């Protein structure tokens, strides 16, 4: 009979522990939520501190180069489109 009581008590203890374990996990998850949200932003801040930013003059120069290249490619693609359109009209 004492073995039966011991087994019943042990079963109650494990049931209480599993319930408390789930509750504590949920509480711990909510408690660590702000820390988990802020961690990527902190990492981003530290990585951006390592970046070597270009000077104002270099930034303007690079921007002008990119804009000129885009203009050049727009003209090339436009000419190719016009040529393909003319070729299609000749074939029809």
Long-range contacts (C-beta under 8 A, 24 or more apart in sequence): none
